[in-house]
Amino acid sequence: LTSIFSNKSSCSYEGLKQENRMGTRLAVIVPVVNTGLADKMFASIERNTVHPQRILIIDNSNRDETYNPHIQWRHLELTVMKYPQNIGVNESWNVGIKHVGKCDLLSILNDDIILNERFFERLVAPFQLIDCAVICPQTENTIENFERAKLNAPLAFDVAPMKRREGWAFTYRKDILDKLPRIPVEQFRTFCGDDWFWYHTAMLKYRWYRDFNNVIYHKVGASLDILPDLRETLRAEKEAFALELQKIRGVK
């Protein structure tokens, strides 16, 4: 570390801003490799109708200067932790979870996604009304489909339990996340961190849900285009983690 600066349900979203003012504490952690894509992601956070109270960035970029997203809104606690070398996604998650501090909901975001303007607003009600560990948004992989989905999404959440781990931009109940063991980065450095959390929440009998009306844009692997060598580790880590997945067969 080189530097730091500091079952299917539906419900209306109306009034969620007021509900959030009544106490749901939102926080975000973001490992950043591609700062150009990260600028667009943070701009989408800034356009949101509800903002997180705290953002922790783990700067894994190869730039000498520490990344600063230049977020303008008030009452934000922004911390950037800069590392001299890329510590990998999974260790970044470990670090972020350890240092993000107290919150009710924690979103773990990629640097190469774009959020819809009501992403955080739409998170509050499902967690208040459903006993779930994680909410995952619906992913669109083209900007055109993303913009169309945003326009057509009703002001209601449409959630269903996930049958397998897939997707990005998960939001966790922090009290459950704190019960899970850290990701063993000596075994899984770059990938499989989300599978690790899926495995251990299943062992604790908690469920993951997808909200089909809360959409994000993500072109898979866009951030890694500047680090093609990382792609070579994907197959090895997935094969290694397949041994772990065998342990949860039959666990719902």
Salt bridges, closest charged atoms under 4 A:
ASP59 OD2 - LYS82 NZ 3.59
GLU65 OE2 - ARG63 NE 3.83
GLU77 OE1 - ARG54 NE 3.18
GLU91 OE1 - ARG182 NH2 3.60
ASP104 OD1 - ARG25 NH2 3.25
ASP112 OD1 - HIS218 NE2 3.11
GLU117 OE2 - LYS150 NZ 3.12
GLU121 OE2 - ARG118 NH2 2.62
ASP131 OD1 - ARG173 NH1 3.25
GLU147 OE1 - LYS150 NZ 3.26
ASP158 OD1 - LYS8 NZ 3.80
GLU166 OE1 - ARG164 NE 3.10
GLU166 OE2 - ARG210 NH2 3.23
ASP175 OD2 - ARG173 NH2 2.83
ASP178 OD1 - LYS174 NZ 2.83
GLU186 OE1 - ARG182 NH1 3.94
ASP194 OD2 - ARG165 NH1 3.21
ASP195 OD1 - ARG165 NE 3.11
ASP195 OD2 - LYS238 NZ 3.22
ASP225 OD1 - ARG231 NH2 3.03
GLU244 OE1 - LYS247 NZ 3.21
